[in-house]
Amino acid sequence: MPGDLNQTFNMEQVTKYDYKYIWLISLVAAMGGFLFGYDWVVIGGAKPFYEPFFVLTTPAMKGWATSSAMIGCLLGAISSGVFSDRYGRKRLMLISGLIFMVSSIGVGLSNQFNTFVIYRIIGGIAIGLASNLSPMYIAEVSPAAVRGRFVSINQLTIAIGVLMAQLVNWLISISHEMPDHATAAQISGSWNGQLGWRWMFAVCAVPSLLFFLFSMLIPESPRWLAKNGSSARAFKVLEKIGGREYASEELTQIETSLENEIGKVHFRELLDKGVLKILALGMFLAFFQQWCGINTIYYYAEDVFKAACFDVKDVMFNIVITGVVSLVFTFVAIGTVDKYGRKLLLLIGSLGLAATFGLIGLCYLLHLPGFLMLALAVTAIAFYSFSLAPIVWVLLSEIFPNRIRGAAMSVAVFTLWIGNFTLSYSFPALNEGIGTTWTFWIYGIICFTGFLIINKYLVETKGKSLEQIEKEMIKRE
């Protein structure tokens, strides 16, 4: 065992961490993940009701309504790198909480489609910020031996947010009766078509306010503090996490990795030869997480399940089932990520998704029963929820050097939202143009390709300090 790794291993064995404190600050940061999950998925359950209200009839209009928030996500993701490295992780989390609140209320009050889109884009900015900041902050405060588990908490709160959105959508939709197989005119004139979908978005304002208030109580990231010349404050945070000896050792590693590089970060530094290949790997993982195709089941559940002959009521309930499965299998990731590592879980998930999407396409081709379609959709979400969903966020928070972590992660998350936007915008056109069967077969081919690339290029990061990962990645590349 190399000297650095042996030293890290021994320190992890003897240090008594304040896990209560780590859980507390990680859960507060992960509330950004909850809001991300809610705002990300609420659109799918509201879709059957706001589309008739705004008279959205073409694939392009439907795709724009669903994917417009991703424009904001792109803006939030790319700006988070610059601003989080300059002003800190905590301040931007506070700002994202306020933006979430404004967007939720704004969408709920929208009477014009353009207004609806503008507020969805504003909400997307908050998603872009939170999707970058929450896992990065948690990674920077977590000890190496349990970092995967704690960063996975962010995915757990995303899954809870997803499930909460699905439950809220379902409960609101069943609160007022509608005819089975209701027409667009009937839906538009119903309570759900006029008011129900508004509440689906607006209730997110409450947890947004809580996220803002609780974020005031957590400390700034010790690695950001050290990078910006506040070593004394960084020491106090690290001491609270693991005691004086741990704080001294960690701060020494952090300062050694920074090597006089205190100050502003410029995006051109990402083009450095030692960093560029690491950045390319992070961008691939981020893009693959989206173009594996799973989000079509979240965003376009109505289309996917209606194609399998489910009516609106059944669709809404099926969406809740997918949310429960997502939450359950996120616990699988939390329990295994630091035991079996990141790479193995990604390989299992990628191959499982490839096979499942192949079978989903076959079900549509052969017009097999709807319950089989639901079972396969749930299986796909299970594979995704213990692999690509949490593990990609863990890796993105780990693989980039301290000096440029904020900027590099913002580029990777920007790539993620490019993938999300292109996937969500293209699905209606693909579905109509080449059919559901071939659409899901394409996603299956992409998943198998991702399996091959991960198997060849990804190295394991479990149990290593962020500074050790930085040394190994730079040396390897």
C-alpha positions in Angstrom: 0.0 0.0 0.0 1.5 3.4 -1.0 2.6 5.6 1.8 0.1 8.4 1.3 -2.8 5.9 1.1 -1.6 4.0 4.2 -1.4 7.3 6.1 -4.9 8.3 5.1 -6.2 4.8 5.9 -4.6 4.8 9.4 -6.0 8.3 10.1 -9.5 7.3 9.1 -9.3 4.3 11.4 -8.4 6.3 14.6 -10.3 9.5 14.0 -13.6 9.9 15.8 -15.8 12.0 13.6 -18.7 14.1 14.8 -21.1 12.3 12.5 -24.1 14.1 14.0 -22.6 17.4 12.8 -21.6 16.0 9.4 -25.1 14.7 8.9 -26.6 18.0 9.9 -24.6 20.2 7.5 -24.8 17.6 4.7 -28.6 17.4 5.0 -29.0 21.2 4.9 -26.8 21.3 1.8 -28.7 18.4 0.3 -32.0 20.3 0.6 -30.8 21.9 -2.6 -31.0 18.4 -4.1 -34.6 18.1 -2.8 -35.6 21.3 -4.6 -33.7 20.1 -7.7 -35.6 16.8 -7.6 -39.0 18.4 -7.1 -38.7 21.2 -9.7 -37.1 18.7 -12.1 -40.0 16.3 -12.1 -43.1 18.3 -11.2 -43.4 19.2 -14.8 -44.2 15.6 -15.8 -47.2 15.3 -13.5 -48.5 18.8 -14.4 -48.1 18.2 -18.1 -51.6 16.6 -18.7 -53.2 19.8 -17.3 -51.1 22.8 -18.3 -50.8 21.6 -22.0 -54.6 21.9 -22.6 -54.7 25.2 -20.6 -52.0 26.8 -22.8 -53.3 24.9 -25.9 -49.9 23.2 -26.6 -50.6 20.9 -29.6 -47.3 20.4 -31.5 -44.3 18.3 -30.5 -42.1 21.5 -30.6 -44.4 23.4 -28.2 -44.7 20.5 -25.8 -40.9 19.9 -26.0 -40.2 23.6 -25.3 -42.6 23.7 -22.3 -40.8 20.6 -20.8 -37.3 21.6 -21.7 -37.3 25.4 -21.2 -36.1 25.1 -17.6 -32.9 23.5 -18.9 -31.9 26.8 -20.5 -31.9 28.2 -16.9 -30.0 25.1 -15.7 -27.3 25.8 -18.2 -27.0 29.4 -17.1 -27.0 28.4 -13.4 -24.5 25.6 -13.9 -21.9 27.6 -15.8 -22.2 30.7 -13.6 -21.9 28.6 -10.4 -18.3 27.8 -11.1 -17.2 31.4 -11.4 -19.3 32.7 -8.5 -18.8 29.7 -6.1 -15.0 30.0 -6.4 -15.2 33.7 -5.9 -17.9 34.1 -3.3 -18.1 30.7 -1.7 -20.4 27.7 -1.8 -22.7 28.9 1.1 -23.7 32.3 -0.4 -24.7 30.7 -3.7 -26.8 28.1 -1.9 -28.6 31.0 -0.2 -29.2 32.6 -3.5 -30.5 29.4 -5.1 -33.1 29.0 -2.3 -34.5 32.5 -3.1 -34.6 31.8 -6.8 -36.4 28.5 -6.3 -39.1 30.4 -4.2 -39.6 33.1 -6.8 -39.8 30.6 -9.6 -42.3 28.4 -7.9 -44.7 31.2 -7.1 -44.2 32.8 -10.6 -45.0 29.6 -12.5 -48.1 29.0 -10.3 -49.4 32.5 -11.1 -48.7 32.3 -14.9 -51.6 33.0 -17.2 -49.6 33.3 -20.4 -47.4 30.6 -21.9 -44.4 33.0 -22.3 -44.7 33.9 -18.6 -44.8 30.2 -17.7 -41.6 29.6 -19.7 -39.8 32.6 -18.3 -40.4 31.5 -14.7 -39.4 27.9 -15.6 -36.2 29.2 -16.9 -35.6 31.2 -13.7 -36.3 28.0 -11.7 -33.8 26.3 -14.0 -31.1 28.7 -12.9 -31.7 27.6 -9.3 -31.6 23.9 -10.3 -28.3 24.6 -12.1 -26.8 26.2 -9.0 -28.0 23.6 -6.6 -27.0 20.6 -8.8 -23.5 21.9 -8.7 -23.2 23.3 -5.2 -24.8 20.7 -3.0 -22.7 17.6 -3.9 -19.5 19.7 -4.1 -20.1 21.2 -0.7 -20.8 17.8 0.9 -17.7 16.3 -0.7 -15.6 19.1 0.7 -16.8 18.6 4.3 -16.9 14.8 4.3 -14.0 12.5 5.5 -12.6 10.3 2.7 -13.8 7.0 4.1 -17.4 8.0 4.0 -17.5 10.6 1.4 -19.4 8.5 -1.2 -22.1 7.8 1.4 -22.5 11.4 2.3 -22.5 12.8 -1.2 -25.1 10.1 -2.1 -27.3 11.8 0.5 -27.7 14.5 -2.1 -29.1 11.9 -4.5 -31.4 10.6 -1.7 -32.9 14.1 -1.3 -33.2 14.4 -5.1 -35.2 11.1 -5.0 -37.3 12.4 -2.1 -38.0 15.6 -4.0 -38.9 13.5 -7.1 -41.3 11.4 -5.0 -42.8 14.4 -3.2 -43.5 16.1 -6.6 -45.1 12.9 -7.8 -47.2 12.5 -4.7 -48.3 16.2 -4.8 -49.2 15.8 -8.4 -51.2 12.7 -7.8 -53.0 13.9 -4.7 -54.0 17.2 -6.5 -55.1 15.4 -9.6 -57.4 13.0 -7.7 -58.8 15.7 -5.5 -61.3 16.6 -8.2 -63.0 13.9 -10.3 -62.5 13.8 -14.0 -64.0 11.5 -16.6 -61.9 8.5 -17.7 -60.2 9.3 -21.0 -61.1 12.9 -20.7 -60.7 15.1 -23.8 -58.4 18.1 -23.9 -61.4 20.5 -23.6 -62.7 18.6 -20.6 -59.3 18.7 -18.9 -58.8 22.4 -19.7 -62.1 23.3 -18.2 -61.7 21.2 -15.1 -60.4 22.4 -11.7 -57.1 20.6 -12.4 -56.8 22.3 -15.8 -57.4 25.8 -14.3 -55.9 25.7 -10.8 -54.6 22.3 -9.9 -51.5 22.4 -12.0 -50.6 25.8 -10.5 -50.5 24.3 -7.0 -48.3 21.5 -8.2 -45.6 24.1 -8.8 -46.4 26.7 -6.1 -46.0 24.4 -3.1 -42.3 24.2 -3.7 -42.0 27.7 -2.3 -42.2 26.3 1.2 -39.1 24.0 1.2 -37.3 26.7 -0.8 -37.7 29.2 2.1 -36.6 26.5 4.5 -33.5 25.8 2.4 -32.6 29.5 2.5 -33.1 29.9 6.2 -31.2 26.7 7.2 -28.3 27.5 4.8 -27.6 30.5 7.0 -26.6 28.2 9.8 -24.0 26.0 8.1 -20.3 26.8 7.8 -18.5 27.7 4.6 -16.6 24.8 2.9 -13.2 24.4 4.6 -11.5 23.8 1.2 -12.9 27.0 -0.2 -11.8 28.9 3.0 -8.2 27.5 2.7 -8.1 28.4 -1.0 -9.1 31.9 -0.3 -6.6 32.5 2.5 -8.8 31.8 5.5 -6.9 28.8 7.0 -7.8 29.7 10.5 -11.5 29.5 9.7 -11.0 26.3 7.7 -9.2 24.7 10.7 -12.2 25.5 13.0 -14.6 23.8 10.6 -12.4 20.7 10.2 -11.8 20.6 13.9 -15.6 20.5 14.4 -15.8 17.6 12.0 -13.0 15.4 13.3 -10.9 17.0 16.1 -7.6 18.9 16.2 -5.4 16.1 14.8 -7.7 15.5 11.9 -8.0 19.2 11.2 -4.3 19.7 11.2 -3.7 16.7 8.8 -6.5 17.7 6.4 -5.5 21.4 6.3 -1.9 20.4 5.6 -3.0 18.2 2.7 -5.3 21.0 1.4 -2.7 23.7 1.5 -0.1 21.4 -0.1 -2.4 20.7 -3.0 -3.0 24.4 -3.5 0.7 25.4 -3.4 0.5 29.1 -3.3 -2.4 29.1 -5.8 -4.5 31.4 -3.7 -6.7 33.8 -5.7 -9.0 33.9 -8.6 -9.6 31.0 -11.0 -9.9 31.5 -14.7 -11.6 29.0 -17.0 -8.5 28.9 -19.3 -6.8 27.0 -16.5 -9.1 24.0 -17.4 -7.2 23.7 -20.7 -4.0 22.8 -18.8 -2.7 19.5 -20.1 -2.9 17.8 -16.7 -6.6 18.8 -16.2 -8.1 18.6 -19.7 -8.5 14.8 -19.8 -10.0 14.7 -16.3 -12.4 17.4 -17.4 -13.3 15.4 -20.5 -14.0 12.3 -18.4 -16.3 14.4 -16.1 -18.1 15.9 -19.1 -18.7 12.4 -20.6 -20.1 11.1 -17.3 -22.4 14.1 -16.9 -23.7 13.9 -20.5 -24.1 10.1 -20.3 -26.1 10.4 -17.1 -28.8 12.3 -19.1 -28.6 10.6 -22.5 -29.0 7.1 -20.9 -32.6 8.0 -21.6 -34.2 7.6 -18.1 -35.5 11.1 -17.9 -38.0 10.4 -20.7 -39.8 8.3 -18.2 -39.9 11.1 -15.7 -40.6 14.0 -18.1 -42.9 12.2 -20.6 -44.5 9.7 -18.3 -47.9 10.6 -19.8 -46.8 9.8 -23.3 -44.8 6.6 -22.3 -47.7 5.1 -20.2 -50.5 6.2 -22.5 -48.7 4.5 -25.4 -49.0 1.4 -23.2 -52.8 2.0 -22.9 -53.0 3.6 -19.4 -55.5 6.4 -18.8 -54.6 9.7 -17.0 -55.5 8.4 -13.5 -53.4 5.3 -14.0 -50.6 7.4 -15.4 -50.5 9.6 -12.3 -50.4 6.6 -10.0 -47.7 4.9 -12.1 -45.6 8.0 -11.8 -45.8 7.7 -8.0 -44.7 4.0 -8.2 -41.6 5.0 -10.1 -40.8 7.6 -7.5 -41.0 5.1 -4.7 -38.7 2.7 -6.5 -36.2 5.5 -7.2 -36.1 6.3 -3.4 -35.7 2.7 -2.3 -32.8 2.0 -4.7 -31.0 5.2 -3.8 -30.6 3.6 -0.4 -28.9 0.7 -2.1 -26.3 3.2 -3.5 -25.8 4.8 -0.1 -25.1 1.4 1.4 -22.8 0.1 -1.3 -20.9 3.1 -2.8 -18.1 3.1 -0.2 -18.0 -0.7 0.0 -18.0 -1.8 -3.6 -16.8 1.4 -5.2 -18.1 3.8 -7.9 -17.0 1.9 -11.0 -18.7 -1.4 -10.3 -22.1 0.3 -9.6 -21.8 2.3 -12.8 -21.0 -0.8 -14.9 -24.0 -2.8 -13.4 -26.3 0.2 -13.9 -25.3 0.9 -17.5 -25.6 -2.7 -18.6 -28.9 -3.1 -16.8 -30.3 0.0 -18.5 -29.1 -1.2 -21.9 -30.9 -4.5 -21.5 -34.1 -3.0 -20.0 -34.5 -0.3 -22.7 -34.0 -3.1 -25.3 -37.0 -5.0 -23.7 -39.1 -1.8 -23.4 -38.7 -1.2 -27.2 -39.7 -4.8 -27.8 -42.8 -4.4 -25.7 -43.9 -1.5 -27.8 -43.1 -3.3 -31.0 -45.1 -6.4 -30.0 -47.9 -4.4 -28.3 -47.4 -6.4 -25.1 -49.6 -5.7 -22.0 -49.3 -2.4 -20.1 -48.4 -3.9 -16.8 -45.3 -5.4 -18.4 -44.4 -1.9 -19.6 -44.8 -0.6 -16.1 -42.6 -3.4 -14.7 -39.8 -2.6 -17.1 -40.0 1.2 -16.5 -39.7 0.5 -12.8 -36.7 -1.8 -13.5 -35.0 0.9 -15.5 -35.5 3.4 -12.7 -34.1 0.9 -10.2 -30.9 0.4 -12.2 -30.5 4.1 -12.7 -31.2 5.0 -9.0 -28.4 3.0 -7.5 -25.8 3.7 -10.3 -25.8 6.7 -12.7 -28.1 8.9 -10.6 -26.0 9.1 -7.4 -22.6 7.8 -8.5 -22.0 10.4 -11.3 -22.6 13.2 -8.7 -20.1 11.5 -6.3 -17.5 11.3 -9.0 -18.0 14.8 -10.3 -17.5 16.1 -6.7 -14.3 14.0 -6.3 -12.2 13.9 -9.5 -11.4 17.6 -10.0 -8.4 19.3 -8.3 -9.0 21.6 -5.4 -7.7 24.7 -7.2 -10.3 24.5 -10.0 -13.0 22.3 -8.6 -15.7 24.9 -8.8 -15.0 25.9 -12.4 -14.4 22.4 -13.6 -17.6 21.1 -11.9 -19.6 23.9 -13.4 -18.4 22.9 -16.9 -19.3 19.3 -16.2 -22.7 20.2 -14.8 -23.2 22.6 -17.8 -22.6 19.6 -20.0 -25.1 17.6 -18.0 -27.8 20.1 -18.6 -27.0 20.3 -22.3 -27.6 16.6 -22.3 -30.8 17.0 -20.3 -32.1 19.8 -22.6 -31.3 17.9 -25.9 -32.8 14.7 -24.5 -36.1 16.3 -23.3 -36.5 18.5 -26.3 -35.8 15.8 -28.8 -38.0 13.0 -27.3 -41.4 14.2 -28.7 -39.9 14.5 -32.2 -38.1 11.2 -32.0 -41.1 9.5 -30.6 -43.3 10.8 -33.4 -40.7 10.4 -36.1 -39.2 7.0 -35.6 -41.6 5.5 -33.0 -41.3 4.6 -29.4 -39.6 1.2 -30.1 -36.6 2.7 -32.0 -36.4 5.6 -29.6 -35.8 3.3 -26.6 -33.5 1.0 -28.6 -31.3 4.1 -29.3 -31.2 4.8 -25.6 -30.2 1.1 -25.0 -27.3 1.4 -27.5 -26.1 4.6 -25.8 -26.2 2.8 -22.4 -24.1 -0.1 -23.8 -21.6 2.3 -25.3 -21.4 4.1 -21.9 -20.7 0.7 -20.3 -17.7 0.1 -22.6 -16.2 3.6 -22.0 -16.6 3.5 -18.2 -15.0 0.0 -18.1 -12.0 1.3 -20.1 -11.3 4.7 -18.7 -12.8 5.2 -15.2 -10.5 4.6 -12.2 -11.8 3.8 -8.7 -11.8 6.7 -6.1 -13.3 5.1 -3.0 -11.6 5.6 0.3 -9.2 8.3 -1.0 -8.8 11.9 0.1 -9.7 14.6 -2.5 -6.0 15.6 -2.4 -4.9 12.0 -3.0 -7.3 11.6 -5.9 -6.0 14.9 -7.4 -2.4 13.6 -7.3 -3.3 10.2 -8.8 -5.6 11.7 -11.5 -3.0 14.3 -12.6 -0.2 11.7 -12.6 -2.3 9.2 -14.6 -3.4 11.6 -17.2 
